[in-house]
Amino acid sequence: MSTQLQTRARTGQVRRQTKETGVRVSINLDGTGRARVSTGVPFLDHMLDLFARHGLFDLEVECRGDLEIDDHHSVEDVAISLGQAFAEALGDKRGITRYGAAVVPMDEALCRAVVDLSGRFYLVYAVETRRQAIGNFSVELAEHFWRSFAEAVRCNLHLDLLRGRNTHHILEATFKATARALRQAVELDPRVEGVPSTKGSL
């Protein structure tokens, strides 16, 4: 890796305060996968922990939300804050690989994630599940999480379930695959001068 590409720490920090939630997120794209996560939604904590581990991102997430109503506001605001912190850490995107793809199995489930850090938001979420909830996590919010994240990052994200039956396994595979695709996309390539785009900006 070129030393020229290591001059800026690729970190981001976001605090988001609304009447519904208080969220704090910090991320280091060049970490080792350490995570400290507390959202009040145990399944989401588990997903974010493995997101950090498989992306090799150092991640801290804290959320205090109105869980007495439901988990919607907490899940959404964590996703928005994570995406904003991720975008801040990316900076001007000089030297990045830009594209990433991963196919990850989790027992019977197999998920593909493809990402383009293009500066344009688009989500394709072709993931079908059977259960409505895992603990206090509403399964329908998984798609909303990735939509909010991708919109905040301004990236293209395609998630496809190739096969699977168990809802926990399916969602775990999507988080692991997305983390590994993002890990590839943010990787610095010493051969890239500027940004990897014919337009000159991302």
Residue pairs with C-beta under 8 A, 6 or more apart in sequence:
1 188
1 190
2 95
2 188
2 190
4 190
5 94
5 95
5 188
5 190
6 188
8 91
9 28
9 30
10 28
10 29
10 30
10 89
10 90
10 91
10 186
11 26
11 27
11 28
11 29
11 88
11 89
12 25
12 26
12 27
12 84
12 85
12 86
12 87
12 88
12 89
12 90
13 24
13 25
13 26
13 27
13 85
13 88
14 23
14 24
14 25
14 26
14 81
14 82
14 84
14 85
14 88
15 22
15 23
15 24
15 81
16 22
16 23
16 24
16 25
16 77
16 80
16 81
16 84
17 23
18 73
18 77
20 65
20 66
20 73
20 77
21 63
21 64
21 65
21 66
21 73
21 74
21 77
21 78
22 63
22 64
22 65
23 61
23 62
23 63
23 65
23 77
23 78
23 81
24 60
24 61
24 62
24 63
24 81
25 59
25 60
25 61
25 62
25 78
25 81
25 82
25 84
25 85
26 59
26 60
26 85
27 57
27 58
27 59
27 60
27 82
27 85
27 86
27 89
28 57
28 58
28 59
28 89
29 57
29 86
29 89
29 90
29 186
30 56
31 52
31 56
31 57
31 58
31 59
32 56
32 58
33 52
33 53
33 54
33 55
33 56
33 57
33 58
34 52
34 58
34 59
35 48
35 49
35 51
35 52
35 53
35 58
35 59
35 60
35 61
36 59
36 60
36 61
37 45
37 48
37 49
37 52
37 59
37 60
37 61
37 62
38 45
38 61
38 62
38 63
39 45
39 48
39 61
39 62
39 63
39 65
39 74
39 75
39 78
40 63
40 64
40 65
40 67
40 71
40 74
41 67
41 71
41 74
41 75
41 135
41 136
41 137
42 135
42 136
42 137
43 134
43 135
43 136
43 137
44 71
44 74
44 75
44 78
44 137
44 145
46 172
47 171
47 172
47 175
48 59
48 61
48 78
48 82
48 175
50 172
50 175
50 176
50 179
51 57
51 59
51 175
51 176
51 178
51 179
52 58
52 59
52 179
53 179
54 104
54 175
54 176
54 179
54 180
54 183
55 179
55 180
55 182
55 183
56 183
57 179
57 183
61 78
61 81
61 82
63 74
63 77
63 78
65 71
65 73
65 74
65 77
66 73
66 74
67 74
67 136
70 138
71 136
71 137
71 138
71 141
72 138
72 141
72 144
75 137
75 138
75 141
75 144
75 145
76 141
76 144
76 145
76 148
78 145
79 144
79 145
79 146
79 147
79 148
79 149
79 152
80 148
80 149
80 151
80 152
81 152
82 149
82 152
83 148
83 149
83 150
83 151
83 152
83 153
84 152
86 149
86 152
86 153
86 182
87 152
87 153
87 154
90 96
90 117
90 153
90 186
92 195
93 117
93 119
93 195
93 202
94 192
94 194
94 195
95 188
95 189
95 190
95 192
95 194
95 195
96 117
96 185
96 186
96 187
96 188
96 189
96 192
96 195
96 196
97 184
97 185
97 186
97 187
97 188
97 189
97 192
97 196
98 116
98 117
98 118
98 185
98 195
98 196
98 197
98 202
99 114
99 115
99 116
99 117
99 184
99 185
100 113
100 114
100 115
100 180
100 181
100 182
100 183
100 184
100 185
100 186
100 187
101 112
101 113
101 114
101 115
101 181
101 184
102 112
102 113
102 176
102 177
102 178
102 180
102 181
102 184
103 110
103 111
103 112
103 113
103 162
103 177
104 110
104 111
104 113
104 173
104 176
104 177
104 180
105 173
106 164
106 169
106 170
106 172
106 173
106 176
107 166
107 169
108 163
108 164
108 165
108 166
108 169
109 161
109 163
109 164
109 165
109 166
109 169
109 170
109 172
109 173
110 161
110 162
110 163
110 164
110 173
111 127
111 159
111 160
111 161
111 162
111 164
111 170
111 173
111 174
111 176
111 177
112 158
112 159
112 160
112 162
112 177
113 157
113 158
113 159
113 160
113 174
113 177
113 178
113 180
113 181
114 156
114 157
114 158
114 181
115 155
115 156
115 157
115 158
115 178
115 181
115 182
115 185
116 155
116 156
116 185
117 153
117 155
117 185
117 186
117 202
118 154
118 155
118 156
118 197
118 202
119 154
119 155
119 201
119 202
120 154
120 155
120 156
121 150
121 151
121 153
121 154
121 155
121 156
122 150
122 156
122 157
123 143
123 146
123 147
123 150
123 151
123 156
123 157
123 158
123 159
124 157
124 158
124 159
124 160
125 143
125 146
125 147
125 159
126 158
126 159
126 160
126 161
127 142
127 143
127 159
127 160
127 161
127 170
127 174
128 161
129 139
129 142
129 167
129 170
129 171
130 165
130 167
131 139
131 167
132 138
132 139
132 140
133 139
134 167
134 168
134 171
139 167
139 171
142 171
142 174
146 157
146 159
146 174
146 178
149 157
150 156
150 157
157 178
159 174
159 177
159 178
161 170
161 173
161 174
164 170
164 173
189 196
194 200
195 201
195 202
196 202
